[in-house]
Amino acid sequence: MTSSRGGAALLGAALLTGSMVAGPANATTNAPTSTANAKASCQQRVGEVERNGWVAGFTVNAIPPTRTAGTEVPRVYPQGFVRLSGSFTSVPTVTQTVENDGYLVLDSTMYHSRWTLGSDGKLVPDSLVLSPVGGGWDYNAFVNSEYAVPGSTKVRLTHYGLSREGTLYRWTIRNGIWMDRKAAIGFAAVKTMTLISQTATYDTFLAITRGGALYTIRVPLTSPLKPVVKKVRASTWQGFEQLIATRCGKAGTLLLAIDNDLQVAYLYAIGHANGPSTVIQGLGKVTGGEFDARSVYHRTTSDPGVDPPLYGE
């Protein structure tokens, strides 16, 4: 499928045919698995904005799937207001502080957020800066892509939002200004999605429909916006509400899938995405801590150009 209307038809059909599949996806019974070998060295850095406004940071290791203890910073954001978060950069400084930068939605307003973690593990006083971007963010998903062009200092900043009625929006960010908005309809069946690939010419998302199907959505950086949709799996993924992806190996993905109802997470090693032929290995349930249903989780990275770009499709 190479058009947004084609995507609408495909995802709509998935929602209808998969709506009778009940129960959360499970890494040991009805979740997809294969004989693919995951690299034991793969891991991902995860940020968590808790309901009380505290921010936690931790690492998830692939083998065995384990959440390791990290930082927990009290009272960074107003209590109970954070609904969506894009990925954040977290960069140490020469003064032994850590600068954190990203975008998130508080209530229904999008903000650019910057704050500093002190060497004492606390928020540096008066360091939080929340710059409003705009209101009306009653969206199901928000994803940002920061791609450093190899061999240059240029960084591509592209943001995506999925509205509740199923419209996928794309913005280009230049000098902090959101511009050149484009839209594609037909994604009302999508429950959650995460970025798995970044190149100079496209971004790709891994998406779960409410019926439990798993899809890739490639978004070429052309105009008009014409996503390319491919089915990866037909069912069993409906139990997950939040996804976080990290590069694993040369062209693979380490996927953290969070079940809000059971407050658990499962880890998957996914080969380079190629529709139904995509290799998926279920690594198992993540141990070492509960995943709070009221928290918003996001990928944490270094500056673009330090971490390799995602290349899962």
C-alpha positions as CSV (number, residue, x, y, z in Angstrom):
1,M,0.0,0.0,0.0
2,T,1.5,3.3,-1.0
3,S,-1.2,5.8,-0.2
4,S,-2.9,7.1,2.9
5,R,-6.3,5.9,1.6
6,G,-4.8,2.4,1.0
7,G,-3.5,2.5,4.6
8,A,-7.0,3.4,5.8
9,A,-8.5,0.4,4.0
10,L,-5.8,-2.0,5.3
11,L,-6.0,-0.9,8.9
12,G,-9.7,-0.7,8.9
13,A,-9.9,-4.3,7.7
14,A,-7.5,-5.3,10.4
15,L,-9.6,-3.7,13.1
16,L,-12.7,-5.5,11.9
17,T,-11.1,-9.0,11.5
18,G,-9.1,-8.8,14.7
19,S,-11.6,-7.3,17.0
20,M,-12.7,-10.7,18.4
21,V,-9.1,-11.5,19.6
22,A,-9.2,-11.0,23.4
23,G,-6.6,-10.8,26.1
24,P,-3.1,-9.3,26.3
25,A,-0.3,-10.5,24.1
26,N,1.9,-12.8,26.1
27,A,5.6,-13.5,25.5
28,T,5.4,-17.2,26.4
29,T,2.1,-18.3,25.0
30,N,0.3,-16.4,22.2
31,A,2.9,-13.7,21.4
32,P,4.9,-14.2,18.2
33,T,8.3,-15.8,18.7
34,S,11.1,-17.2,16.5
35,T,14.5,-18.7,16.6
36,A,16.3,-15.4,15.9
37,N,19.3,-14.7,18.2
38,A,19.1,-11.5,20.1
39,K,22.4,-9.8,21.0
40,A,23.0,-10.0,24.8
41,S,24.7,-6.6,24.7
42,C,21.5,-4.8,23.4
43,Q,19.8,-2.5,25.9
44,Q,17.7,0.6,26.0
45,R,17.5,3.7,28.1
46,V,14.0,4.5,29.2
47,G,12.5,7.6,30.8
48,E,9.3,7.5,32.9
49,V,7.2,10.5,33.8
50,E,5.1,9.3,36.8
51,R,1.6,10.5,37.7
52,N,3.0,12.5,40.7
53,G,5.3,14.5,38.3
54,W,8.4,12.7,39.3
55,V,10.8,11.5,36.5
56,A,12.6,8.2,36.6
57,G,15.3,6.8,34.3
58,F,16.4,3.2,34.0
59,T,18.0,0.7,31.6
60,V,16.4,-2.4,30.1
61,N,18.9,-5.2,29.3
62,A,18.0,-7.8,26.6
63,I,19.3,-11.1,28.0
64,P,17.8,-11.7,30.5
65,P,15.1,-9.0,30.1
66,T,15.8,-7.0,33.2
67,R,15.0,-3.5,34.3
68,T,18.0,-2.0,36.3
69,A,17.6,0.6,39.0
70,G,18.2,4.1,37.9
71,T,17.5,7.7,38.9
72,E,14.2,9.1,40.3
73,V,13.9,12.9,40.4
74,P,11.1,14.4,42.6
75,R,8.6,16.9,41.4
76,V,9.9,17.8,38.0
77,Y,6.4,18.4,36.4
78,P,3.0,19.3,37.8
79,Q,1.2,16.4,39.3
80,G,-1.2,14.4,37.1
81,F,-0.9,16.5,33.9
82,V,1.6,14.7,31.6
83,R,-0.3,12.7,28.9
84,L,2.2,12.1,26.0
85,S,6.0,12.3,25.6
86,G,8.4,12.1,22.7
87,S,11.9,10.9,23.2
88,F,14.2,12.9,25.4
89,T,18.0,13.6,25.1
90,S,19.9,13.3,28.3
91,V,23.4,14.7,28.1
92,P,26.1,14.9,30.9
93,T,27.9,18.2,31.3
94,V,31.4,19.0,32.5
95,T,29.9,20.3,35.8
96,Q,28.5,16.7,36.5
97,T,25.0,17.8,35.8
98,V,22.7,16.2,33.2
99,E,20.8,18.3,30.7
100,N,17.4,16.8,29.6
101,D,15.6,18.1,26.5
102,G,12.4,17.0,24.7
103,Y,8.7,17.6,24.0
104,L,5.7,16.4,26.0
105,V,2.0,17.1,26.3
106,L,0.7,18.4,29.6
107,D,-3.1,18.2,29.8
108,S,-3.8,19.3,26.1
109,T,-0.9,21.6,25.5
110,M,2.4,20.7,23.8
111,Y,5.6,22.0,25.5
112,H,9.2,22.0,24.7
113,S,10.8,20.9,28.0
114,R,14.3,21.5,29.3
115,W,15.5,20.7,32.8
116,T,18.8,19.9,34.6
117,L,19.5,17.0,36.9
118,G,22.0,18.0,39.6
119,S,24.9,15.9,40.8
120,D,22.9,15.3,44.0
121,G,20.2,13.5,42.0
122,K,17.7,16.3,42.4
123,L,16.2,18.9,40.0
124,V,18.4,21.9,39.9
125,P,16.3,24.8,41.3
126,D,14.6,26.9,38.6
127,S,16.1,24.8,35.8
128,L,12.8,23.6,34.4
129,V,11.8,25.6,31.3
130,L,8.4,24.7,29.7
131,S,7.9,26.6,26.4
132,P,4.4,26.2,25.0
133,V,4.1,25.1,21.4
134,G,0.3,25.0,21.1
135,G,-2.9,23.7,22.5
136,G,-5.5,21.2,21.2
137,W,-3.3,18.1,21.7
138,D,-6.0,15.6,22.4
139,Y,-4.0,13.0,20.4
140,N,-3.5,9.3,20.8
141,A,0.3,9.4,20.0
142,F,3.2,11.7,19.6
143,V,6.6,10.7,18.2
144,N,9.6,12.9,17.4
145,S,12.5,11.9,15.1
146,E,16.0,13.6,15.3
147,Y,18.2,12.3,12.6
148,A,21.8,13.5,12.2
149,V,22.9,13.4,8.6
150,P,26.1,11.3,8.3
151,G,29.2,13.3,7.6
152,S,27.6,16.6,8.4
153,T,26.5,18.7,11.3
154,K,22.9,19.0,10.0
155,V,20.2,17.5,12.1
156,R,16.7,16.7,10.7
157,L,13.9,17.3,13.3
158,T,10.6,15.8,12.3
159,H,7.6,15.5,14.6
160,Y,4.5,13.3,14.2
161,G,1.1,13.3,15.9
162,L,-1.8,10.8,15.6
163,S,-5.2,12.4,16.3
164,R,-8.0,10.5,17.9
165,E,-10.0,10.4,14.6
166,G,-7.0,8.7,12.9
167,T,-5.2,11.5,11.0
168,L,-1.4,11.2,11.0
169,Y,0.2,14.7,11.0
170,R,3.9,15.5,10.3
171,W,5.8,18.7,11.1
172,T,9.3,19.9,10.2
173,I,11.1,21.8,13.0
174,R,13.5,24.6,12.1
175,N,14.9,26.9,14.7
176,G,12.4,25.7,17.2
177,I,9.4,26.6,14.9
178,W,6.9,23.9,13.8
179,M,6.2,24.3,10.1
180,D,5.1,22.6,6.8
181,R,2.4,20.5,8.4
182,K,1.2,17.6,6.3
183,A,-1.6,15.1,7.0
184,A,-2.7,11.6,6.0
185,I,-6.0,10.1,6.9
186,G,-6.9,6.4,7.6
187,F,-5.2,5.5,10.9
188,A,-8.2,5.3,13.3
189,A,-7.4,1.6,14.0
190,V,-4.0,2.4,15.4
191,K,-3.8,2.0,19.2
192,T,-0.1,2.8,19.8
193,M,3.1,3.3,17.7
194,T,6.8,3.9,18.1
195,L,9.6,5.0,15.8
196,I,11.8,2.1,14.5
197,S,13.7,3.6,11.6
198,Q,15.3,6.9,10.6
199,T,17.0,7.8,7.3
200,A,17.6,10.8,5.2
201,T,14.5,10.1,3.1
202,Y,11.9,8.4,5.5
203,D,10.9,7.5,9.0
204,T,9.2,4.2,9.9
205,F,6.8,3.4,12.8
206,L,5.9,0.1,14.3
207,A,2.1,0.2,15.1
208,I,-0.4,-1.9,16.9
209,T,-4.1,-1.8,16.0
210,R,-6.9,-2.2,18.5
211,G,-7.6,-5.5,16.9
212,G,-4.2,-6.8,17.8
213,A,-2.4,-6.6,14.4
214,L,1.2,-5.4,14.1
215,Y,2.1,-3.1,11.2
216,T,5.0,-0.9,9.9
217,I,4.1,2.5,8.6
218,R,6.9,4.1,6.5
219,V,6.5,7.8,6.0
220,P,8.6,9.2,3.1
221,L,9.8,12.8,3.7
222,T,8.1,13.9,0.6
223,S,5.0,16.0,-0.1
224,P,2.2,15.1,-0.1
225,L,2.3,12.8,2.8
226,K,1.9,9.2,1.5
227,P,2.6,6.5,4.1
228,V,3.5,3.0,3.1
229,V,1.7,0.4,5.3
230,K,2.8,-3.3,5.7
231,K,1.3,-6.0,7.9
232,V,3.9,-7.7,10.1
233,R,1.6,-9.9,12.2
234,A,-2.2,-10.4,12.0
235,S,-3.1,-10.7,15.8
236,T,-2.1,-11.2,19.5
237,W,-0.6,-7.8,20.1
238,Q,-3.7,-6.0,21.4
239,G,-2.6,-6.2,25.1
240,F,0.0,-3.5,24.8
241,E,-0.6,0.3,25.3
242,Q,3.0,1.7,25.1
243,L,5.9,0.8,22.9
244,I,9.6,1.9,23.0
245,A,12.1,0.8,20.4
246,T,15.9,1.0,20.3
247,R,18.4,-0.1,17.7
248,C,19.8,-3.6,18.2
249,G,22.7,-4.6,16.0
250,K,23.2,-3.4,12.5
251,A,19.6,-3.4,11.3
252,G,17.4,-4.8,14.2
253,T,15.2,-3.4,16.9
254,L,14.8,-4.1,20.6
255,L,11.2,-3.5,21.4
256,L,9.8,-2.9,24.9
257,A,6.0,-3.5,24.9
258,I,4.1,-2.3,28.0
259,D,0.8,-3.7,29.2
260,N,-0.9,-1.1,31.2
261,D,-3.7,-3.4,32.5
262,L,-1.3,-5.9,34.0
263,Q,1.4,-3.3,34.7
264,V,4.1,-5.5,33.1
265,A,6.3,-5.3,30.0
266,Y,7.7,-7.8,27.6
267,L,10.8,-7.5,25.4
268,Y,11.2,-8.5,21.8
269,A,14.1,-8.7,19.4
270,I,12.9,-7.9,15.9
271,G,14.9,-8.4,12.7
272,H,15.0,-5.8,9.9
273,A,11.3,-5.3,9.1
274,N,10.0,-6.9,5.9
275,G,6.3,-7.4,6.3
276,P,5.1,-10.9,7.3
277,S,8.7,-12.2,6.8
278,T,9.9,-10.1,9.7
279,V,11.7,-12.2,12.3
280,I,10.5,-11.7,15.9
281,Q,11.9,-13.3,19.0
282,G,10.1,-13.0,22.3
283,L,12.7,-12.6,25.0
284,G,10.2,-12.7,27.9
285,K,8.8,-10.6,30.7
286,V,10.9,-7.8,32.0
287,T,11.8,-8.3,35.7
288,G,13.2,-5.8,38.2
289,G,10.3,-3.5,38.6
290,E,6.6,-2.7,37.9
291,F,5.5,-0.7,35.0
292,D,2.9,1.7,36.3
293,A,-0.2,2.1,34.2
294,R,-0.4,5.8,35.1
295,S,3.1,6.6,33.9
296,V,4.2,7.8,30.5
297,Y,7.3,6.1,29.1
298,H,9.7,7.4,26.5
299,R,13.0,6.5,24.8
300,T,16.1,8.4,26.2
301,T,19.0,9.1,23.9
302,S,22.2,11.1,23.7
303,D,22.6,14.0,21.2
304,P,21.8,13.1,17.6
305,G,25.0,11.9,16.0
306,V,26.2,10.1,19.2
307,D,23.6,7.4,19.3
308,P,23.3,5.6,15.9
309,P,20.0,6.3,14.1
310,L,17.2,3.7,14.3
311,Y,17.3,1.3,11.3
312,G,14.7,-1.2,11.9
313,E,13.0,-1.0,8.4
